[in-house]
Amino acid sequence: YVMCDTYRLLEPHLPADLRERVLQAAHRAALFLARTDEAGVLANHHAMAVLPLVEAHALLGDPKLETAFKQKLDIFFHYCRDEGWCLEYDGADPGYLSATISFIAKTRRHYEDERFLPHLRKWVEFSSYFVYPNGHYGGTMGSRQTLHFYPHGYELLAGEIPLAAAVADRMLRGLRDGALVPPEIQGERYFVYRIPEFLLAYLDYGPRPENLPALPYEREPFQTFFPQARILVRRSETSYTLVNAAKGGVFKHFPLPEGRLKVNNCGLLGRLENGVIFTSQWIDESHEVQHGENEITIAGRCHKIPAKVFTPWKFILFRLAVLLLGWHEKTAYHLKGGIRNLLMLGNRPLPVRFKRFIRWKEDGLEILTRIWLEGSVRVADM
């Protein structure tokens, strides 16, 4: 999509032979993207695939690309939830939701779908709960723990969705204060689209309404529970607190009005006598969650943290497998999916149970976490 956008900007200044090379390269890339799929449920990747196909179709007019991006749009919306978030592996992730908002908002410049604006409104609303009083965003509340924020989509939507303008303004101040992740500290593979993301946000920055809507942490006291995401957000007279029950009750707590992060608790981390590392911070649909006006309770099992340590010989065998099998597209997807399932996904419950009680009181929070063992397992340290 960056190549297509750049071509539009520079077309009058490009030699004819270079114009032809760019169009051919874009066409080949788009056709490759059209026939491939993502190994795993990463909604932002599907949104990211739709955008360049729409851009390439607008530039090239190939009907195959139109068919492809419409099919990919249907796949993408399959991963979207009514609460205002899209599936990233096994849950909601605010950082990647901001990426999805950015890609779909860009897509609207070339193609409009009746599903776009209603979903964008919901996504902006959901993401706004993860704009924190200290200027940070996302993090451990998400399924992928991402801290990054993609601003361009919010700037494109600022005129239609006032809350998008409010989010963009607060995140701009967060960027100024060093609370966000800038491209300069990210891996080099992000260079191609993270730097343009900020440049495009600058170019599409527009005037703001005088009275922007309040962000959730600025509103009157409320308590909201998202049953699909299993995330509770509470704004009291004196604090702003978020709890991800799907992840075993990880939570953030911000006293107000100062807004500093006082507690950032990511649950239990321990080691059994046999060396297995376990945690309560694992998304598991079987967690039992109950919530009332002033409390939430999460009960479930701790999970084994998968760990694979390469010896030199294992590393050589792994690299050989990648070299021998990775060139074949379908085999590479199966290999990638297997590695992802081995290291990141799947449930590995252990006979270590926990129950976490979080209660709001006038003078703050009360947290009680009970842990008990089943069978003969023994804990070496916590």
Salt bridges, closest charged atoms under 4 A:
ASP5 OD1 - ARG8 NH1 3.29
ASP5 OD2 - ARG109 NH2 3.66
GLU38 OE1 - HIS45 ND1 3.17
GLU38 OE2 - LYS336 NZ 3.98
GLU38 OE2 - ARG340 NH2 3.50
GLU55 OE1 - ARG8 NH1 2.66
GLU55 OE1 - HIS110 NE2 3.52
ASP62 OD2 - HIS27 NE2 2.75
GLU66 OE1 - HIS57 NE2 3.76
GLU66 OE2 - LYS70 NZ 3.06
ASP74 OD1 - ARG115 NH1 3.10
GLU88 OE1 - ARG144 NH1 3.65
GLU112 OE1 - ARG108 NE 2.95
ASP113 OD1 - ARG115 NE 2.93
GLU125 OE2 - ARG219 NH1 3.39
GLU155 OE2 - ARG208 NH2 2.83
GLU160 OE1 - ARG108 NH1 2.84
ASP169 OD1 - ARG208 NE 2.65
ASP177 OD1 - ARG176 NE 2.85
GLU197 OE1 - LYS106 NZ 2.90
ASP204 OD2 - HIS152 NE2 2.67
GLU273 OE2 - ARG378 NE 3.57
ASP284 OD2 - HIS303 NE2 2.75
GLU295 OE1 - ARG359 NE 3.10
GLU366 OE1 - ARG359 NH1 3.37
GLU366 OE2 - LYS361 NZ 3.53
GLU374 OE1 - ARG301 NH1 3.11
GLU374 OE2 - ARG353 NE 2.62
ASP381 OD2 - ARG271 NH2 2.44
